[in-house]
């Protein structure tokens, strides 16, 4: 299922869920809405069975009687694991009043049932004619980057043709069919003039490349890497801004070094992630495999797999012994991953990936935990975030207004 189809089916599910909820709230449907709901019920036996289940108030209440004292994080995770979706969840325990109990029961059953039967079906689903179309919706980011050659020539990689793009010293620069940029040595790597190249990834972009030594690099949105077309001398040195994940080819005779401002990450051969955005509080190096040494001035810290080094403005290096690899690499796996993150942290990620600016109105202090696909339009992302019921988003041109 492609991304547009996935989004359309999810929006259809939400629309049908809203119609069912209106009936539960004893609100009248329009003739058109009633026809849409009737058509959905008749479409297959699963829909009919779910609709009958939702109309049985006694059965509905008994199924979710435990909502009077309800762990939302655990329950919503279980529901969405069944449906194949990954929502943001509000952490902590919430105690509900009886007035809210019925609505919550219907709401959770709608999530569990409607999305299960509509979203996951392999047959086409009718798109309701009155489904709301989000104006000025913003699509997710994609493979976008600019390659800057040693002479200053700029090549827009997302629109460049596949094949050889340039010759930089002894390296052929080639764009592969899948958008991967690779450097192939045309002969023996000999000392000589160094051709420095740069890849700049804008907000709303990401890109991958293979360096001339075979090391692989993934670049997140609003990031860059500066590197030689071929490596010579005693070390393989690159410079980055933003966020990058590396899988470095081992070469004990020529260690790999990543420079982030005045922080150095020294590598022999390993898998690691560096997050070094200027609007974040610290530079975070997370080791997945192998070993790296993080240096800041006179301070140095050797990491083992599963550890993270955080370098703050004061120059001190803080060790995190149990870094969550899934959270760290979520962006590489096309996910947003939030772990009790505040709204500002969440929206910084949104701004980079969707290339938008963020404005706040009032005191918004919400925290979020959970995973959401980065392949959805921004409106779909906001629907998931708004499941907490305490934060709202409005798309206004190229910026997002965040309110309570």
N, C-alpha and C positions, 0 to 999 in steps of 0.2 A: 504494500500500500504506500503510495507516495505521500509527501508531506501535506499537499493541498487536500488530498482525499481524507487523510487522517484528521485534519483540522475540521473539514466539512462535517464528517460523521460525529465528531465530538460536539460541534455546535448544534447539530440536529438533536443529539441526545439531550443537551441542556434545554433546548426549546420544548421538546416533548415533556421533559421533567417539569418545566415551568407550567405547562398546561395542566398536568396532573395535580400539581400543588395548588393551582387556582381552584380546582374542584374541591380539594380537601379543605380549603379555606372558605368554601361556599361562595365563591365568586363565579359569576356567570361567564361562560365562554361566548365569544362571538360565533356566528354561523360558520365562518371560515375556520376558526380554531377548532370547533367541534368536528368539522369535516376532516381536518388534519388528524385529530386524535383518533377518530373512528377508523380512518384509513390505516393508521399505525397499528391499532389493535387488531384489525383484520389481516394485517400483512403476514403474520405467522403465529403459530400456537404459543411460542415463548412470550410474545408481546401480550397476547390475550391472558395468559396465565399471570403475568406480572401485574397487569392492570387489575385483574380480579383480586389479587393479593393486596394491592394497595388500597382497594376500595373496602377491604374488610378491616374496619377500625379496630375491632377486638383483637384480631390476629396480629395486626400491626403493632398494637401497644404491647402485647405479650412478648413479641419477638424482641423488643428493645426495652423491656421493663427496667433493665439495669442502667438505663440512662440517667436515673436519679443521682447516681454517683458514677461518673463516667470518665475514663482515661481517654481523652480524645486522640492523643498521639498514637497509642497502641491500636485503637479501634479503626481509625481512619486509615492507618497503614495497612491493616489487614484487608479492609474493603478494597483499597486501591491495588493491592497486590493481586486480588482476584480479577480486577478489571483490566489489569495491564497498564494502568496509568500510575503516575507518581506525583502526588500533590504536595504542596507545602502544608505542613501541619502546625498547628499551634501547640506548643509544648505545655506540659503541666496538667494538673487535674482540675477539671471544671465541674462545679455543682450547678445543676439546672433546676429551675422552678418547674412546677407541674404545668403551668401555662405554656412553657416553651417545649415541654416534653413531646407533645403530639407533633408539633412542627418538626422537631429534630428527628423523630422517628421516621416521618415521611421523607424528610430530606435525605437521611442516610440510606433508606431503602431505595430511593430514587437513584442515588449514586451507585449503590450496589447492583440494582436491578436494571435500570434503564441503560446505563453505560455498558453493563455487561452484555445486554442483548442487542443494543444498537451499535455501539462502537466496535465490538469484536466480530460482528457478523461479516462473512466474506461476500455476501450478495449485496448488490447496490441498495442503498437506502434512499427512499424518497426525500427530497429536500423540501421542507415546508415552504410554501410561497411567501409566508409572512415572517420567515426567520429574519431576525434583526441583522442588518448589515452594519458593521462597525465602520463609521466614516474615519478616514485618515488612519486606517490601521497600518501598522508598521511590520514588514516582514522580518524574519530573522536574518542574522548575518550569514556570510558564506565565504567562499575562497576568493579573497580580494587582497592584493598586495602590489607594491611597486618595487621593482628591482632597479637599483642605482649602480651603474657600472663604474669602473675606476676613473673613466674620463668624464663622469657626470651624466652620461646618457641615462635616461629614465625609460623603463619598459613597464607598462601596465600589465601585470601577469594575468589578471582575470580575463583580459580581452586579447592577449597575445596568442598567435597561432602555436600549435604544438610543434615540437622539433627544436633544432638548434637555434638559440636566440643570439649567442655571441661567443667569441673566443677571448678568454681572459688569460693571457700568458699561455701556459700549457694546459689549460682546462677548457673544455667545451661546456658551455652552459646550455642545458637542454630542458625544455618543458615537456613532461610526459603527458600521455593521454588523460591520466587521472588528475592533472593539475599539479603534480609533484615537480619541484624544480631540483635538478641534479647537476653535479659537476663531475665530468669525466676527464681524467688525465689523458692527454693525447700522446704522451710519451713518458720517458723517465722524469721524475720530479727532480729538477736541478735547481740549485740556488740561483737567484737572479732577481729581477725586479718583482716586487710584491704588488699584485693587483687586488686592492681592497674593494669588495662589493658590499652593498647594504640592501637588506630587504626591509621595507617599512610596511607594516600592516595597519590600516586605518581602523577607527571605530567601525564596528559592523563587519569586520573581516577576520580571517584566520588563514594560515598558510603552512605548508610543509616543505622542507628541503632536505637534500642529502648532500653533505659537504664532500670535498674531494677525497677525504680519508675514509669515507663510508659512514661517518657519524650522521645520525638522523636528528632533525630538529623540528618540533611543532611550535608554531607561534600563535599566541592568543591575540584577541583584538587589542588595538592600540599598543602594539609592541613593535620592536625592531631588533635586528641583529646585524652587526658589522663583522666581516670575516674576510680572510684572504682567499683568493680563488684556489691557491695551492698552499700547503703548509711547508715551511722551511724553518731551519734553526732548531733550537732546543725545546720548544714547546709549541703546541697548537693553541693559539689564543684567539678568542672571539669576544665581542662586546654586545651586551643586550640592554634593552629597556623593556618595561612591561612584564610579560610573562612568557616563559618558554619551557618546554619539556625536552630533555636530551636523552638519546641513547647513543653513548659514545663508544666508538671502536677502540679496543684496548691497544696501547702502544707504550710500553714502559720506557722506551728510549725517548719518547716525545710526549710528555704529559699534556693533557687537555686542560685549558684554563678558561673560565668564563669570568669576565670582568663586568661588574655592575657598579658604576660610579667608582668609589674607592674600596669596594668589597671584591675579593677574589675567591673564586671557588675552584679548587685544584682537584683534578680528576685523573685517574689512570684509565678506567674503563667501567662505565656504570650507567644506571638509569636514575635520573633525578629531575626535579622540577624547581624552577626559580620563579618566584613572584616578586616583582620589584616595581610596581606602579608608583608613580610619584605622589599619588593621592592616597596611598595606603600608609599605615603607621610604621611599617618595617619591611625589610627585605627578608623573604622566607625561602630557604633552601631545604627541600624535602628529599631525602634519599630513599629510593625504592630498591636499589640493588647495587652491590659493590661498596665503594668507599669514596668519600670526598672530604676535603679539608676546607673549611670556610675561614677566611682571614679578613680582619678589619683592623688596620693599623698593626699594633703589637699583639693583638688578641687573635687566637686561633682555636678552632674547635674541629675535631675529627668526628665525622658522623658514621654511624652504622645503619643498616637498613631499618626503616621505620622511624627514624629520628628526623627532627626538623630543627634548623638553626634560624633564629630570628635576630636580625641585626637592626637595632633602633638608632635614632638620631644621636644618642650619646656614645655610640661606638661599641657598647657592650653586646656580647653575643649570648643570647638566651637559648638553652637547649630544651626542646620539647621531646620527651622520650617516647611518646605513643601517638605520633601523628597519624591521622586517618587518611590513608592513601586514596580511598574512594573519593573523599571530599576534595583532596588536592588535585586529582586527575579528572574530576568531573567534567571540566571544560573541554578537555581533550576527547572525552567520550560523549560529547554533545549533550551535556547535562548542566543545569544549575544545581548546585548542592549547597543547602543552607543548614547550618548546625547552630541553632539558637542565635542566628545573626540578626543584628538590628536592621531597621529599615534603611539606614544610610548605607550600610555594607551591601545589602541586597540591591539597592538602586544604583550603586556604582557599577555593579556587574551588568545591570540592565542597560545603563547608559553606554557602556562600551560595546555591548553586543548588538544593540539596536540602533546605535548612533543617534542618541537623543540626549536632550538636556533635561534635568530634573528640577522641579520647583516644589516647595513644600508650603502647605497652608495649615497653620495651627501646630500644636504639639503632637507629632506622630512618633510614638515610642514602641511600636509593635516589634516583636521578635518572631523569627520564622525558623522552622526546621523541616527538611524534606528535600526531595529531588523533583525537578521539572525538566522536561525536554527543552533543549535550546533550539529545536527545529520548528517551534510553533510561532505564530504571529504574536505580537506583544499583547493584543487583546486577550488571547487565550491564556497567556501567562498570568495576566491580571485577574482573570476569572478564578484561577487556582489560588492566587494569593488572597483574594477577597473571600475565600471560604472561611477565613478566620472571623469575618464579620466586623472587624475593627479598623480596617483601612480601605480606602477607595482610591481609584485612579481615573484620571481623565486625560485623554489624548487631545492635545491642542497644538495642531501643526506638528512641529518637530520637537516639542517638549512634553513632558508628562507632569501633570499636577497631582500631587499626593496629598490626600486629606484623611482625617479621621472619619 
